[in-house]
Amino acid sequence: MHCPGNSPVRLAPFETADAAIKLVENRYRDVESQNPALGRNLSAADPDEMRAWYDKGQVHAIAAQDRTVGCLAVAPSAIEWIEGYEIKEEVITTTHTGNGYADAAQAVWAADCPAPDRLVIGTIDGRNIASRRTAERAGRKPVLAYVFLKLPVEPGRQ
């Protein structure tokens, strides 16, 4: 894929869908062990969905310095009434986080977007500060925010 400017990454196909699935599942395991509260709220994309996206060319290896450092899956979708291209999965391997690879990967993908007039959308857990910052650096602004409050339990009701 086209690399805008001096991008530190390029997008490439994975050898197999299973290679992408393994990378994603390993990263989620790392998140769960490093941040259990966040890990409880996140889950890797379903392997069958990953295979379907892979078959459509929507799963990309994020490569930096000739090694795979992450995975980006983007597919046409909608969240609520907002239609566009949804970030279905985006992870950077634990040993390569903090280098700006995730937002660079989004920029590389956007440079070759099949319909540049569409929005790039996604759902990010409020505890996932790194992903929220990545989206902001990539130019994605928050549109919806859901807040869930725990209500007090009345005596005798559960």
PEZILIN-V964215 format. One line per field, one symbol per residue. psi: psi as a letter, one per 40 degrees, with the letter a starting at -180 (. if undefined). burial: + if it has 24 or more other ideal C-beta (glycine too) atoms within 12 Angstrom, else -. Layout:
psi: ???
burial: ???
This chain:
psi: ihhhbfheiihiiididdddddddddddddddddgdddddeiiiihdddddddddefehhhhhhffiheahhhhihaihbehiahhhdhhihideeieeedddddddddddehdgeeiihiihhidegdddddddddeehihdihhhhhhiihihei.
burial: +-----++++++++--+--++-+++-++-++----------+-++---++--++---+++++++---++++++++--------++++++++++--++--+++++++++++--------++++++---+-++--++--+-+------------------
